[in-house]
Amino acid sequence: MRLDKYLKVSRLIKRRSVANEACDAGRVQINGRVAKAGTEVKVGDHLTIQFGNKDVSVEVLDVQETVHKENAGELYKYI
């Protein structure tokens, strides 16, 4: 699954367009490397997202095309 779509589906970022902009600005990393919006996300990847002065690090536990809002937190684990 594309990184920008995963960020939206997992609700780490609210809208796909915002996720795309964050990737373009270099604020998202996969396994320590700056990632583009089209980079494929796999189970076991470590994502780091910079929100202003705060960094959020998560491990990808599952990749699904759609998920209910209540279950979105099951797609990742905070590190």
N, C-alpha and C positions, 0 to 999 in steps of 0.2 A: 504494500500500500504506500502511496506517496506520503511524504512527511507532512505536507500541509493538510492533507485530508485526515491523517491520523491525529494531528493536534486538535482538529475540529471535532472529530468523532469522539475522542477521549475527553473532550471539553477542557483540555489544558489551556486552549485559546478558544474564545467564543466563536469567531467567524473565520472561515477559510481564507478570506481576503487578508485579514489581519495576520494570520499564520504565514501566508505567502510573503507579506511585507517584512515580517520578523526574520524569515529565512533570507530574503534578499539583503537585509541589513546586516547579516552575519551574526544574529543574536541567538541562533539555534545550532547546537552541536550534536553530532551522533558519534559516540565512542571517542570523544575528544577532538573530533575534526569538524570544522565549520561545514554545514550541510545546506544544499540548495533545496528548494521546495519540492522538486521532483525526485529526490533521493528516496530509495526504497527503505522502509522501516521493517525490521524483522524482530521476532521474539528474541529477547535477550539483549537487545541494543540498549545502551545507556544514553539518554537524552539530557542535555543541559540547555535550559532556556533562560535568557537574561531578561528580567522584567525590571527596567529602571536600574535601581541599585541592588536588586535582589536576584539571586540565581536559584532556579529550581532544577533539581536533578531527579530523574525518574528512571526506572528500569521497565522496559516494555515486557509485559506478561502475556498479552494476547493482542491479536490484530483481527478486527472484525469490520466489515463494511458499514454496518449499522448496529447501534446499541441503544437501549433505553437510557434515559437520563439517570435513573437510579443505579444502573449497573456500569456507568462510565468509569467509575473508580476502580473497577476490577480489571481494566486494561493495563494498568501500570501500578508501580509501587515506588513510593518516595525513597530516595537513598539518603 
